[in-house]
Amino acid sequence: MTGVLMVYSSLFTRWAFIVKPQNLLLSACHASNVVAQCNQMRRAIEFKLANGEQEAVKDLGSKAAVFVAATGALILAGPSLQAAIVSANLGPVSSVAGAAAGCVC
């Protein structure tokens, strides 16, 4: 759950920062949660290592590395994927994919 909260808060930290009008307070709250969750992850890893669960920690590290690599690849491919979805004429899906981030207020 800690990993999920780290990803969730990271995404919404960025979203709250880029949306118009900017919501800096929400962005700061999510950024604070990322820091808190990183500390929780550190504590959990220290606990596992202290209890002789080195293999479990190594397995978690491998899974995290695969996740980070896959996420990085998707981020780098994002503009190309977005352009492909927009040009595919998928109706509302293409409209949403082509819309700029923002708030209609």
Contacts in CASP RR format, 6 or more apart in sequence:
PFRMAT RR
TARGET T0000
AUTHOR 0000-0000-0000
METHOD contacts of the structure
MODEL  1
MTGVLMVYSSLFTRWAFIVKPQNLLLSACHASNVVAQCNQMRRAIEFKLA
NGEQEAVKDLGSKAAVFVAATGALILAGPSLQAAIVSANLGPVSSVAGAA
AGCVC
2 37 0 8 1.000
2 40 0 8 1.000
2 41 0 8 1.000
2 44 0 8 1.000
3 37 0 8 1.000
3 41 0 8 1.000
5 33 0 8 1.000
5 37 0 8 1.000
6 34 0 8 1.000
6 37 0 8 1.000
6 38 0 8 1.000
6 41 0 8 1.000
9 30 0 8 1.000
9 31 0 8 1.000
9 33 0 8 1.000
9 34 0 8 1.000
9 37 0 8 1.000
10 30 0 8 1.000
10 34 0 8 1.000
12 26 0 8 1.000
12 30 0 8 1.000
13 27 0 8 1.000
13 30 0 8 1.000
13 31 0 8 1.000
13 34 0 8 1.000
14 27 0 8 1.000
15 101 0 8 1.000
16 22 0 8 1.000
16 23 0 8 1.000
16 24 0 8 1.000
16 26 0 8 1.000
16 27 0 8 1.000
16 30 0 8 1.000
17 23 0 8 1.000
17 24 0 8 1.000
17 27 0 8 1.000
18 101 0 8 1.000
18 102 0 8 1.000
19 101 0 8 1.000
19 102 0 8 1.000
19 103 0 8 1.000
20 101 0 8 1.000
20 102 0 8 1.000
20 103 0 8 1.000
21 103 0 8 1.000
21 105 0 8 1.000
45 57 0 8 1.000
45 60 0 8 1.000
48 54 0 8 1.000
48 56 0 8 1.000
48 57 0 8 1.000
49 57 0 8 1.000
74 81 0 8 1.000
82 97 0 8 1.000
82 98 0 8 1.000
85 93 0 8 1.000
85 94 0 8 1.000
85 97 0 8 1.000
85 98 0 8 1.000
86 94 0 8 1.000
86 97 0 8 1.000
86 98 0 8 1.000
87 94 0 8 1.000
88 94 0 8 1.000
END
